[in-house]
Amino acid sequence: MPESLSSQTQVEIEAAFKRPMVELQRCKGKSAVLDAVTAIHGRLALADRSVQFQARHLRKFLAPERGIGDSDVSHILDCAQRMAQAHSARTAHAAALTALLGIRQSPIQDSTPASRAPAQARTAPPTR
């Protein structure tokens, strides 16, 4: 079984903050970024577990030795929908963590450089 996404990001979080996750979770309230990272990681772990649970559940329904009855169809569709929702949540949480860790690891750049100023403002003649 491949390593879960939450386990992979936990390694990245621990490397970025240079402390184990358990210790980081105990530092609640000391840093807004740290609070956000630990909260999002918790949600990512929950979404990971949900994807894994729904995948196991779906495999049981679709096992070759088991027939699919009329009543199973709605259960299979429900399971697939829940798995898709958990996967979407997991992807969103992973993207948020990546963004937060990127902010933590690199300096913030000015998002409005002078080159983005309107052309008219640069060429307008001085007023009296």
N, C-alpha and C positions, 0 to 999 in steps of 0.2 A: 504494500500500500504506500503510495507516495506521501511525502511529508505534507501536512496541511499548510494552507496559506497563512493561517494565524501563527503557526510555529515558525515559518520562514520570516514573517515580519517581526516576531518576537526577537529573533536573533539580530535583526537590523536595529530594532529599538534599543536593545541592550548595548549594542556597539555604539550607537549614536550618543546615548546618555552615560555610557561606561559604568553601568550598574545592572544587577540582575532585575528582572521584571518584578519580582516580589518586593524588592526594596523600593522600586519606583512607585508601585501601587501604594506603599505606606506613606509616600511623600505628598499625599493629596493636599491641595490648597497652597502649595509652595510656588507653583508655576502654572500659568494658564495653559501653556503649550503642553507641559507634562500631563496635566489633568485631561486635556483633549486627547492626547496620544493614548493614555491608558484606558480612557472611556471607549474610544473608537476600537482599540484592540480587543476589549471585552466583547463589543458587539460583533466584531469580525470573527472571534472565536465561536460565538453563538451561531452565527450564520454558517460557519464551517461545519459545526456539529449538525446543524439542520440539513445541510446538503448531504452529508454522509449518511444521516438517518434516512432521508428520503430515497437516496440511491439504494440503500439496503432494502428498504421497503418495496421499492419498484422491482428490484431483482427477484424478490420473493414472488411477486405477482406474475412476473414474466419468466419464471423458471420453466425449462423445457418439459420437465416431468409433470408440471401442473397445468391443467387445462384452464382456459379463460372462459368463464361463464358470463352471462348477460349482466349480472350484478357487479362483476369485477371491472367492467369497462369504466364505470363512473369513478371507482376507486383508483384505477390506474391514471385516469386523466387528472383527478384531484392531486394525486401524488406527484405527477409530472409538473403540474402548475405550482405546487408548493416548492418543489425542487428548483424550478426556474426563478421563483421569487427569492428564495434563499441565495441562489447564485447571484442574482442581481444585487442583493444587499451586500453580499460578500465582496463583489467587485467594487461597489461604491465605497465601502469601508476601506478596502485596500488602496483605492485611489486617494482617499482623504489622508490616510496614513502616509502614503508616499509623498503627498504634497507637504504635510506637516514636517516630515523628516527632511525633506528638501529645504524647507525654510530654515530648519534648525542647523543644517550643515553648510548653508551658503549665505553670504551677506545679502541683505535685501537691496535690490537694484531700484533705481529711480524709474518709475513706470511712465513718467511724462518728460522725456528728454526734450531739449530745445528744438530738435529737428521735427518734433510733432506739433509745434506751434502752427497756427493757421498761417498760410502764405500771405494773406492780406495784412495781417498784423505786422509782419516783417517788412513789407514794402510800403506801408502807409507813410506819407510824409509827416514830419513833425507838425503838431498843431500849436497855435499861439495861445 
